[in-house]
């Protein structure tokens, strides 16, 4: 077993990977000479390698099962310590399968799947009122006490686009109508009205399965993009508007001004990090995206533009 080795576990999703990168960058800087590898879904491996600058172990567990965990075991064996930033049963099983003697993870009271705590032997309590980026840094600090705060991470190399595919799409107000869960989606008619009010600067970005949603807004739409092209698109935008989604968090990480539209998720925990004052929310009242008015979002657009 390699005693000076560390396995990071955060398999998905896009926004959560972005929120974990600062903690891993802090670990990398605090532990020179320690071998660090990150177990992650293949779709996000390039982001981790370019921005977090650690090697990846590609583990496909989006639709997981015990046989798939067993198949991944050989790839994650041999680490002295594991840190589970995800707190799900599947991620904790990966930590256990690694054979790591010390397995750090969030304390039972803050994880969604409580049985995951069975496989952690170094539970870490955190301040639940803070942002999830800070949760992750606090968890990292439990293993590396010299970490003092959230490091500044440069996401720009991930946004480098050499294809020319997005030439001509600079300085736009980019709308993100999609969301990973239906309850996080702002009504498409609200996006359409917002686009009409903003005018000719609008560009609608979309992901897999979202093209018809994007076209329903009635504004110009961006070409299909992969993750790096999307990063280039939101990185060169004047403003990005969307719900609690990975692309919104990517834009915020790149330093682009954003507006987050939040209903069922808590913006204090999951808002666009560094721009928490750029949120229009109903979380504190009805938690319904349908209750968020176009007028309120437009006022924020005019404030930021």
HELIX and SHEET records of a PDB file:
HELIX    1   1 UNK A   14  UNK A   30  1                                  17    
HELIX    2   2 UNK A   42  UNK A   44  5                                   3    
HELIX    3   3 UNK A   45  UNK A   47  1                                   3    
HELIX    4   4 UNK A   48  UNK A   52  3                                   5    
HELIX    5   5 UNK A   66  UNK A   76  1                                  11    
HELIX    6   6 UNK A   89  UNK A   97  1                                   9    
HELIX    7   7 UNK A  108  UNK A  110  5                                   3    
HELIX    8   8 UNK A  114  UNK A  119  5                                   6    
HELIX    9   9 UNK A  132  UNK A  143  1                                  12    
HELIX   10  10 UNK A  156  UNK A  159  5                                   4    
HELIX   11  11 UNK A  182  UNK A  184  5                                   3    
HELIX   12  12 UNK A  188  UNK A  198  1                                  11    
HELIX   13  13 UNK A  211  UNK A  215  1                                   5    
HELIX   14  14 UNK A  227  UNK A  235  1                                   9    
HELIX   15  15 UNK A  246  UNK A  253  1                                   8    
HELIX   16  16 UNK A  267  UNK A  270  1                                   4    
HELIX   17  17 UNK A  289  UNK A  291  5                                   3    
HELIX   18  18 UNK A  294  UNK A  304  1                                  11    
SHEET    1   A 6 UNK A  55  UNK A  58  0                                        
SHEET    2   A 6 UNK A  35  UNK A  40  1                                        
SHEET    3   A 6 UNK A   2  UNK A   9  1                                        
SHEET    4   A 6 UNK A  79  UNK A  84  1                                        
SHEET    5   A 6 UNK A 102  UNK A 106  1                                        
SHEET    6   A 6 UNK A 122  UNK A 124  1                                        
SHEET    1   B 5 UNK A 202  UNK A 205  0                                        
SHEET    2   B 5 UNK A 173  UNK A 176  1                                        
SHEET    3   B 5 UNK A 239  UNK A 243  1                                        
SHEET    4   B 5 UNK A 258  UNK A 262  1                                        
SHEET    5   B 5 UNK A 279  UNK A 281  1                                        
END                                                                             
